[in-house]
C-alpha cells in the first residue's frame, strides 16, 4: 500500500514539474503580456507554405486548416485570398521564416475565432474593400491564449481588428493596426474581452476605436496617430470595464479632432499615468502630459483608479512615451523587411501632423502594391 502511495505521489510531482516548466516558458524571447506563455504549435510537425495559391497543397489555407502545426514559409509575396480563412488551434505561424519581403494575406479576412494557443509573428493581414462587409482584417471571437507579434493588421472593412465574445489572455505587441476602409474605418472593437495586452503598437489613420476598450485592457506604450472622431475609446456602457493606459503617445494628424480619448462612463475604471498628447499638427513633436480631465467630465468621465487593475503575472516593459515612440517607429509591423505600405504609414507619423489620411478604399493609396515572389526552403526559428 505504501509503495502504491509513493508511486502516486511521484506521478503527481512529475505532473506539477511539467506544468511549472510550461508556465515559465515563453512563446518566444521577448513575448510579453497575457499571451506570453502561449505554446502555439511548437510541439507539432513543421508544415511548409510553398506557394502563393489561395488553396490546395502547399498553400497557407491548407497549412492552417489543421491544429498542432508549426507553419513556416518557403515563399514570399502576396497571397490573394478568394474567401475568408479560418485558422485552427495550437499553431505557430512563423512569418519571419519567409524569404525577401515576407508575406501579405490580401483580399479577405483571416479568422482566429474560437482558436486557442496560437503564435503569430511577422505577417501582414490586409482585408481590403472587396472583403465582406462586417468583417475585420483579423477576426478573433471567443479566442484564448494567443500572441500577435510584429504583424501589420490593416484595411479592415468593419474594424481592422475584432477581439470579442469572451476572448481572453491575448497579446498584441509591436503591431500596426490601422487604415481601416469603408464602411466604418475603425481600428478595433475589443468587447467582452478580458486580459488583453496592447503593447508598443501603432494605431494609425482610423476614424475611431484605437481601440474601443470594453473588458479588461492593458494599454502600454502605444502610438496613436491621425485618429478621426476619437482616438482611444472607453466602453461607455452599463457593464464594468477596466483600462490601464500607461506611457502612450497620442499625436494628431490632418484628420484628427481634439478628442484623442473619450466616450467614457463611470463604469469605465481607468488607471492612467505618463501618457502624452500632441494636438498641434505643426510638424514637430511637442506634446504635453495627459491629465484626468482629458478623459471627460461629469457623467462622461471614467472612474479613476489609484493603481493598475489589469496586470499579467509578469510585468510588461514600460518606457517613457517618447522612448516608446522611437521603438514603435523602428520595430512595429511586419518589420523584418517593411513593404511600401508600412513605410508610407511610418513616414506619416514622422511628419508629426502634416501627413496622413483616413481613406475609404485602399485604391486611394495605390492598392496592395508588389511584394516580389521568392522561394527559399524555410528554416524553423
Number of C-alpha atoms within 10 A of each C-alpha: 5 7 8 9 10 11 11 12 12 12 12 12 12 12 12 12 12 11 11 11 10 14 13 10 14 15 23 17 8 10 21 26 26 29 28 29 23 29 24 26 22 21 13 15 11 16 19 23 23 21 22 21 18 18 17 11 14 18 18 27 23 17 25 23 14 14 20 20 25 25 25 25 28 20 25 25 21 22 20 16 22 15 15 17 21 17 23 21 25 25 30 29 25 20 26 25 25 26 21 18 21 28 27 25 24 23 25 27 29 24 21 23 22 18 22 25 25 31 29 20 23 27 26 26 27 29 30 27 21 13 23 18 13 12 21 33 34 25 23 23 22 18 25 27 25 32 30 23 26 25 24 30 28 34 35 39 32 24 36 36 30 27 29 22 17 16 27 26 24 30 25 26 29 29 29 32 32 32 31 36 27 19 15 18 27 35 35 30 24 27 22 20 25 25 23 31 28 26 28 30 31 30 28 32 33 35 27 29 26 33 30 24 28 25 26 26 28 27 24 27 31 28 28 28 32 34 35 25 17 22 33 24 22 29 28 21 14 10 13 15 26 27 26 22 22 23 26 29 29 26 26 29 30 21 20 26 16 16 20 27 21 22 20 24 24 20 18 27 23 27 21 23 17 17 22 22 24 23 22 18 20 15 14 13 17 14 17 14 13 19 13 15 10 14 23 16 13 9 9 16 23 28 15 17 14 8 11 17 16 21 17 17 9 10 10 19 13 15 17 15 24 18 13 23 24 12 16 23 22 12 18 25 30 28 24 18 15 16 20 14 17 19 14 14 21 21 14 21 25 17 16 24 24 19 18 25 22 23 18 19 21 20 11 10 13 10 12 19 11 13 17 15 16 15 16 14 15 20 14 15 11
